[in-house]
Amino acid sequence: MSFLEEFEAKTRHEVAKRPWMSSVTMLRVIDVEMLRAVVDECIASGLYALDIETTGLDNRVFNGRTVAQIVGFSLSPDGERGYYIPIRHAVDEGNLPIPLVEAELNRLAESAAIAIFHNAKFDQEFLQFAGIGTWDDPRKFEDTLLLTWLRNTRQKVKNLKFMSLMELKMEMIELRELWPPEYDGPKDFSTLDPTWDPVIWYACSDAICTYRLFKVLHPQVMAPNGDKSKGQPIVYNIEKMVVGATRWMERCRVYIDQPKV
């Protein structure tokens, strides 16, 4: 059995495609020409959702790079089309050249189009230290996690999968579903095959749902019940400014003399 056949035997299993996913477009970006066309779509839209898949959740920065690394990017220019751009999967088939992807995403970040994140603080740290975009300007991005909090500061669960189910009635695939039930190792996205349909569904749904969630939450925060006088545009802008400041503070860390402690 070849390495690829052995890899697929270990990782490929049945993953249920959610019904709503058949009503949208979910595609893997297969070459640089397609990548440029997708970036052009996002720029023309003026508003696009951006999500990343990573090798892990550790976005601490050492020697100019995050501990975990970006594995791929998901983009949606309209909430109807989602595109997955793989760059760092263990199975090399399907990966796009990293320098070319970074160049195109910088073209997007430097355009007038506005990015939508869910938890911008997490994604932006990875993006910044991959050399993609400058995110200190609050006018350059939206954040559905902040909108969720501003709409109801007492809400306990704010993650994208919960919010998509509650607000959009769109159930998403859980990360653990991409590995066999008996698997108990680390959930490193780079170990998955980027040409496998469930990987594409999982990644693209992040961007699609983020875009749609923004369309639901933003009006509710800016003008609750259609009343702009009760909106929170100033507070929301301040919260977006705090994202960059918090990233800087967390990056400095608090150093501890561990032996002494």
Secondary structure, 3 states (H helix, E strand, C coil): CCHHHHHHHHHCCCCCCCHHHHHCEEEECCCHHHHHHHHHHHHHHCEEEEEEEECCCCCCEECCEECCCEEEEEEECCCCEEEEEECCCCCCCCCCCHHHHHHHHHHHHCCCCEEEECCHHHHHHHHHCCCCCCCCCHHHEEEHHHHHHHHCCCCCCCCHHHHHHHHHCCCCCCHHHHCCCCCCCCCCHHHCCCCCHHHHHHHHHHHHHHHHHHHHHHHHHHCHHHCHHHCCHHHHHHHHHHHHHHHHHHHHCCCCCCCCC
